[in-house]
Amino acid sequence: MYALKTLLKQYRRFVITSFGIALCVVLMLFLLAIYKGVADGSVRYISDSDADLWVLQKYSSNILRGTSLIPINQGNIIKEIPGVSIIAPVLFFSANINMPGVMGTVHLTGYDITTGKGGPPEIYKGNSLTADSQIILDRAFATKYKIGLNDKIPIKDDTLVVTGLSSGTNMFVYQYAFITLKKAHSLVGFPGIVSCFQVKLEEGADKVKIAESIRSRLPNAAVFDRDTFLQNNIHEMESGFLPMLFVIAVIGAIVLTALLSLILSVYILEQRQDYAIIKALGAPAGFIPGTVVRIALILTTSGMTIAILLFFPLIKIVEKVTPEVAAVTSPGQIMTVLAGLLIISLISSLFPILKLRHIYPLELFK
């Protein structure tokens, strides 16, 4: 109770400090949510695929930052291998969408609609592709540029009708869009190539043996099982700009530690005479340091509470203003920040507690 009474003596400072801590916490929560959203959106296309094997051009290992071009007729060779059930050729390339007052870039994905493999992980709204004249856009891209279902959008010298909106296809920097493989070949101008093959195997087929068989028959191809290919793309995602988010979050934690340590020092200096009296009255050795730690915990707890109350409305506002910002928050992230705040409280208490050693009961007689 003494710690709370100390804070309430300067209740305005207490409120301002709590809001300052809350802003730092909101920053950390926001950065973690952005990291999670981008991480999920970047690899969900792969993680949600039921392909057992991915076949790319030799020396290519991912589709996020790598380039792969394979002759489409090599799919016929893969089909002949015993144990192979479905071959799904997919072609990736970037393209601009130019509308009056709108210019955006999408990661076009052409896939064979007869197999249905290689398409969007989830249709958020609308329908799947049924014709070459159609396109499925990521819902964040469509929201940002105010594009709706059945709208016509120009891509190169063609015009496509938006038949559906997908989710799980937002890579933050740019978004997936899906068209038929035939239309993709028409737009790119090279009908004989694809970026990769997604291979679905028969029930009980030996994945390792089939992968080796594909490598022996296609020496210029790289073959990956699903888990390895997913990890390759996660590695590429993590080696990009995303680590910067953690750096910023760490800087925010350092600033918060310094801020809290400074505030606690001010409280001690202002209450110096009171602490001298407490020492003169023979308070237990741990009472005053415990009071400082409790003050720090009260400040961080109030800051965390305010941050959680502010965070979710702020996320809604940010997503409305910038739809491509995909923030994903989980209880685990909140608990991580809460644990970090606990550590920050303890660390920021150390320097003020050291100051208490220089407060002596004899100061009362000055």
C-alpha positions as CSV (number, residue, x, y, z in Angstrom):
1,M,0.0,0.0,0.0
2,Y,2.9,2.4,0.7
3,A,4.1,2.0,-2.9
4,L,0.6,2.9,-4.3
5,K,0.3,5.9,-1.8
6,T,3.7,7.1,-3.0
7,L,2.5,7.1,-6.7
8,L,-0.9,8.7,-5.9
9,K,0.7,11.6,-4.2
10,Q,1.6,12.7,-7.7
11,Y,-1.3,11.2,-9.5
12,R,-0.9,13.3,-12.7
13,R,2.7,12.1,-13.1
14,F,1.4,8.6,-12.4
15,V,-1.2,8.8,-15.2
16,I,1.3,10.4,-17.6
17,T,4.0,7.8,-16.8
18,S,1.4,5.0,-17.3
19,F,0.5,6.3,-20.7
20,G,4.1,6.7,-21.7
21,I,4.8,3.0,-20.7
22,A,1.6,2.0,-22.6
23,L,2.8,3.6,-25.8
24,C,6.1,1.7,-25.6
25,V,4.1,-1.5,-25.0
26,V,1.8,-0.8,-27.9
27,L,4.8,-0.3,-30.1
28,M,6.2,-3.7,-29.0
29,L,2.8,-5.4,-29.5
30,F,2.4,-3.8,-32.9
31,L,5.8,-4.9,-34.1
32,L,5.2,-8.5,-33.0
33,A,1.8,-8.5,-34.6
34,I,3.2,-7.2,-37.9
35,Y,6.0,-9.8,-37.8
36,K,3.5,-12.6,-37.2
37,G,1.1,-11.3,-39.9
38,V,3.9,-11.0,-42.5
39,A,5.4,-14.3,-41.6
40,D,2.1,-16.1,-41.9
41,G,1.1,-14.4,-45.1
42,S,4.5,-14.9,-46.8
43,V,4.5,-18.7,-46.4
44,R,0.8,-19.7,-46.1
45,Y,0.6,-20.4,-49.8
46,I,3.2,-23.1,-49.2
47,S,2.1,-24.3,-45.8
48,D,-1.5,-24.8,-46.9
49,S,-0.6,-26.7,-50.0
50,D,-1.1,-30.4,-49.9
51,A,1.8,-31.0,-52.4
52,D,4.2,-33.8,-51.2
53,L,7.0,-32.6,-53.4
54,W,8.1,-29.3,-55.0
55,V,10.1,-29.4,-58.2
56,L,12.0,-26.3,-59.2
57,Q,14.9,-25.3,-61.5
58,K,18.3,-26.5,-60.3
59,Y,19.9,-24.3,-57.7
60,S,16.6,-22.7,-56.8
61,S,15.3,-23.3,-53.3
62,N,12.4,-21.0,-52.7
63,I,9.6,-19.0,-54.4
64,L,9.8,-15.9,-52.2
65,R,13.1,-14.4,-53.5
66,G,14.3,-17.0,-55.9
67,T,13.7,-17.4,-59.7
68,S,12.9,-20.7,-61.2
69,L,12.0,-21.6,-64.9
70,I,11.3,-25.1,-66.0
71,P,10.1,-26.4,-69.4
72,I,6.4,-27.4,-68.9
73,N,6.9,-30.6,-70.9
74,Q,9.1,-32.0,-68.0
75,G,5.8,-32.5,-66.2
76,N,5.1,-35.4,-68.5
77,I,8.3,-37.1,-67.4
78,I,7.3,-36.7,-63.7
79,K,3.9,-38.1,-64.5
80,E,5.4,-41.4,-65.7
81,I,7.1,-42.1,-62.4
82,P,5.2,-44.7,-60.4
83,G,3.6,-43.3,-57.3
84,V,2.9,-39.9,-58.7
85,S,-0.8,-39.0,-58.5
86,I,-1.1,-35.3,-59.6
87,I,1.2,-32.8,-61.3
88,A,0.3,-29.2,-60.8
89,P,2.4,-26.7,-62.9
90,V,2.5,-23.2,-61.5
91,L,4.0,-20.0,-63.0
92,F,4.9,-17.0,-60.9
93,F,5.7,-13.5,-62.1
94,S,5.1,-9.9,-61.1
95,A,2.7,-7.6,-63.0
96,N,1.4,-4.1,-62.7
97,I,-2.3,-3.3,-62.5
98,N,-3.0,0.1,-64.0
99,M,-6.3,1.7,-63.4
100,P,-7.3,5.4,-63.4
101,G,-5.5,6.9,-60.4
102,V,-4.4,3.4,-59.3
103,M,-1.1,1.6,-59.9
104,G,-0.2,-1.5,-58.0
105,T,2.0,-4.6,-58.3
106,V,0.8,-8.1,-57.7
107,H,2.6,-11.5,-57.6
108,L,0.7,-13.2,-60.4
109,T,0.3,-17.0,-59.9
110,G,-0.9,-19.0,-62.9
111,Y,-2.2,-22.5,-62.1
112,D,-4.1,-25.3,-63.8
113,I,-7.7,-24.9,-62.8
114,T,-8.5,-28.5,-64.0
115,T,-6.4,-29.9,-61.0
116,G,-7.2,-27.0,-58.7
117,K,-3.7,-27.2,-57.2
118,G,-1.6,-24.1,-56.9
119,G,-4.5,-21.8,-56.3
120,P,-5.2,-19.5,-53.3
121,P,-5.1,-21.1,-49.9
122,E,-8.6,-19.7,-49.1
123,I,-11.3,-17.8,-51.0
124,Y,-12.5,-15.1,-48.6
125,K,-15.2,-13.8,-50.9
126,G,-16.5,-14.8,-54.4
127,N,-15.7,-17.8,-56.4
128,S,-12.7,-19.8,-57.7
129,L,-11.5,-19.4,-61.3
130,T,-13.6,-21.0,-64.0
131,A,-12.3,-19.1,-67.1
132,D,-9.2,-17.5,-68.5
133,S,-10.8,-14.1,-68.4
134,Q,-11.0,-14.1,-64.6
135,I,-8.6,-13.2,-61.7
136,I,-8.6,-13.6,-58.0
137,L,-7.1,-10.8,-56.0
138,D,-5.8,-10.7,-52.4
139,R,-8.5,-9.1,-50.2
140,A,-6.0,-6.5,-48.7
141,F,-4.9,-5.4,-52.2
142,A,-8.6,-5.2,-53.3
143,T,-9.5,-3.1,-50.2
144,K,-6.5,-0.8,-50.6
145,Y,-7.3,0.0,-54.2
146,K,-11.1,-0.2,-53.8
147,I,-11.6,-3.1,-56.2
148,G,-14.7,-5.2,-55.9
149,L,-16.0,-8.4,-57.3
150,N,-16.9,-8.3,-61.0
151,D,-14.7,-5.2,-61.5
152,K,-12.6,-5.3,-64.6
153,I,-8.9,-4.6,-64.2
154,P,-6.3,-4.1,-66.9
155,I,-3.1,-6.2,-66.8
156,K,-0.6,-5.5,-69.7
157,D,-2.8,-5.5,-72.9
158,D,-5.5,-7.6,-71.4
159,T,-8.5,-7.1,-69.1
160,L,-9.6,-9.5,-66.4
161,V,-12.7,-9.8,-64.3
162,V,-12.3,-10.1,-60.5
163,T,-14.2,-13.3,-59.6
164,G,-12.9,-13.8,-56.0
165,L,-10.9,-12.4,-53.2
166,S,-8.4,-14.5,-51.3
167,S,-6.9,-14.5,-47.8
168,G,-3.6,-15.8,-46.6
169,T,-2.0,-14.2,-49.6
170,N,-0.7,-10.9,-48.3
171,M,3.1,-10.7,-48.2
172,F,3.0,-7.1,-46.9
173,V,5.4,-5.7,-49.6
174,Y,3.1,-7.0,-52.3
175,Q,0.2,-9.6,-52.6
176,Y,-0.6,-12.7,-54.6
177,A,-3.1,-12.7,-57.4
178,F,-4.3,-15.8,-59.2
179,I,-5.1,-16.5,-62.9
180,T,-5.3,-19.5,-65.1
181,L,-2.0,-21.0,-66.3
182,K,-3.1,-20.5,-69.9
183,K,-3.7,-16.8,-69.3
184,A,-0.4,-16.5,-67.4
185,H,1.5,-17.9,-70.4
186,S,-0.4,-15.5,-72.6
187,L,0.6,-12.5,-70.5
188,V,4.2,-13.5,-70.0
189,G,4.7,-14.4,-73.6
190,F,6.5,-17.8,-73.0
191,P,4.0,-20.6,-73.2
192,G,6.5,-23.4,-72.7
193,I,7.7,-22.6,-69.2
194,V,6.5,-22.8,-65.6
195,S,8.1,-21.8,-62.3
196,C,7.6,-25.1,-60.5
197,F,5.6,-28.3,-60.2
198,Q,3.6,-29.2,-57.2
199,V,3.6,-33.0,-57.0
200,K,0.9,-35.0,-55.1
201,L,1.8,-38.7,-54.5
202,E,-0.3,-41.7,-54.2
203,E,-1.3,-43.0,-50.8
204,G,1.6,-44.9,-49.2
205,A,4.1,-43.9,-51.9
206,D,7.8,-43.6,-50.9
207,K,8.5,-39.9,-51.0
208,V,12.3,-40.2,-50.8
209,K,12.5,-42.8,-53.6
210,I,10.2,-40.7,-55.9
211,A,12.2,-37.6,-55.2
212,E,15.4,-39.4,-56.2
213,S,13.8,-40.8,-59.3
214,I,12.8,-37.2,-60.3
215,R,16.3,-36.0,-59.8
216,S,17.8,-38.8,-61.9
217,R,15.4,-38.2,-64.7
218,L,15.6,-34.4,-64.5
219,P,19.2,-33.5,-63.7
220,N,18.5,-29.8,-64.1
221,A,15.7,-29.9,-61.5
222,A,15.8,-29.4,-57.7
223,V,13.3,-31.5,-55.7
224,F,12.2,-30.7,-52.1
225,D,9.7,-32.4,-49.8
226,R,7.0,-30.2,-48.3
227,D,8.7,-29.5,-44.9
228,T,12.1,-28.7,-46.4
229,F,10.6,-26.4,-49.0
230,L,8.6,-24.6,-46.3
231,Q,11.7,-24.1,-44.2
232,N,13.6,-22.8,-47.2
233,N,11.0,-20.1,-47.7
234,I,10.7,-19.3,-44.0
235,H,14.5,-18.8,-44.0
236,E,14.2,-16.4,-46.9
237,M,11.4,-14.5,-45.1
238,E,13.4,-14.2,-41.9
239,S,16.5,-13.0,-43.7
240,G,14.7,-10.1,-45.2
241,F,13.6,-6.9,-43.5
242,L,11.6,-8.6,-40.8
243,P,14.5,-8.9,-38.3
244,M,14.5,-5.1,-38.3
245,L,11.1,-5.3,-36.5
246,F,12.8,-7.2,-33.7
247,V,15.6,-4.6,-33.5
248,I,13.1,-1.8,-33.2
249,A,11.2,-3.7,-30.5
250,V,14.4,-4.2,-28.6
251,I,15.2,-0.5,-28.9
252,G,11.7,0.2,-27.5
253,A,12.4,-2.1,-24.6
254,I,15.7,-0.3,-23.8
255,V,14.0,3.1,-24.0
256,L,11.3,1.8,-21.7
257,T,13.9,0.5,-19.2
258,A,15.7,3.8,-19.2
259,L,12.5,5.8,-18.8
260,L,11.3,3.7,-15.9
261,S,14.7,3.8,-14.2
262,L,14.7,7.6,-14.4
263,I,11.2,7.9,-13.1
264,L,11.9,5.6,-10.1
265,S,15.1,7.7,-9.4
266,V,13.0,10.8,-9.3
267,Y,10.5,9.2,-6.9
268,I,13.4,8.3,-4.6
269,L,14.9,11.7,-4.6
270,E,11.5,13.3,-3.8
271,Q,10.9,10.8,-1.0
272,R,14.5,10.9,0.3
273,Q,13.5,12.3,3.7
274,D,10.7,9.8,4.1
275,Y,13.0,6.9,3.3
276,A,15.5,8.3,5.9
277,I,12.7,8.3,8.5
278,I,11.8,4.7,7.6
279,K,15.4,3.7,8.1
280,A,15.6,5.5,11.4
281,L,12.5,3.7,12.6
282,G,14.2,0.4,12.0
283,A,12.3,-0.9,8.9
284,P,13.3,-4.3,7.7
285,A,16.3,-4.3,5.2
286,G,14.1,-5.4,2.3
287,F,11.2,-3.0,2.9
288,I,12.5,0.0,0.9
289,P,14.0,-1.9,-2.0
290,G,10.8,-3.9,-2.1
291,T,8.8,-0.7,-2.3
292,V,10.8,0.5,-5.3
293,V,10.2,-2.9,-7.1
294,R,6.5,-2.6,-6.2
295,I,6.3,0.9,-7.6
296,A,7.9,-0.3,-10.8
297,L,5.4,-3.2,-11.0
298,I,2.5,-1.0,-10.4
299,L,3.6,1.4,-13.2
300,T,4.2,-1.4,-15.7
301,T,1.0,-3.2,-14.8
302,S,-1.0,0.0,-15.3
303,G,0.9,0.7,-18.5
304,M,0.2,-2.8,-19.8
305,T,-3.5,-2.5,-19.0
306,I,-3.8,0.8,-20.9
307,A,-1.8,-0.6,-23.8
308,I,-4.1,-3.6,-24.2
309,L,-7.2,-1.3,-24.1
310,L,-5.6,0.9,-26.8
311,F,-3.9,-1.7,-28.9
312,F,-6.9,-3.5,-30.6
313,P,-8.8,-0.3,-31.6
314,L,-5.5,1.1,-33.0
315,I,-5.0,-2.1,-35.0
316,K,-8.4,-1.7,-36.5
317,I,-7.7,1.9,-37.5
318,V,-4.3,1.0,-39.0
319,E,-5.8,-1.9,-41.0
320,K,-8.5,0.3,-42.3
321,V,-6.1,3.1,-43.3
322,T,-3.5,0.6,-44.7
323,P,-5.2,-2.7,-45.5
324,E,-1.9,-4.3,-46.6
325,V,-0.7,-4.2,-43.0
326,A,-1.6,-7.7,-41.8
327,A,-1.3,-7.8,-38.0
328,V,-1.9,-11.1,-36.3
329,T,-2.0,-11.0,-32.5
330,S,-2.1,-14.1,-30.2
331,P,-2.3,-14.6,-26.4
332,G,1.3,-15.9,-26.6
333,Q,2.5,-12.5,-28.0
334,I,0.8,-10.7,-25.1
335,M,2.3,-13.0,-22.6
336,T,5.7,-12.5,-24.1
337,V,5.4,-8.7,-23.8
338,L,4.1,-9.2,-20.2
339,A,7.1,-11.3,-19.3
340,G,9.4,-8.7,-20.9
341,L,7.7,-6.0,-18.8
342,L,8.4,-8.0,-15.7
343,I,12.1,-8.2,-16.6
344,I,12.2,-4.5,-17.5
345,S,10.6,-3.7,-14.1
346,L,13.3,-5.6,-12.2
347,I,16.2,-4.2,-14.3
348,S,14.9,-0.6,-14.1
349,S,14.7,-1.0,-10.3
350,L,18.4,-1.9,-9.8
351,F,19.9,1.6,-10.3
352,P,17.3,3.4,-8.0
353,I,17.8,0.7,-5.3
354,L,21.6,1.4,-5.4
355,K,20.8,5.0,-4.7
356,L,19.0,4.0,-1.6
357,R,22.3,2.8,-0.1
358,H,23.3,6.4,0.1
359,I,20.3,7.5,2.2
360,Y,21.2,7.6,5.9
361,P,19.0,8.2,9.0
362,L,21.4,11.0,10.1
363,E,20.2,13.1,7.2
364,L,17.1,14.0,9.4
365,F,19.4,16.1,11.6
366,K,20.8,18.3,8.9
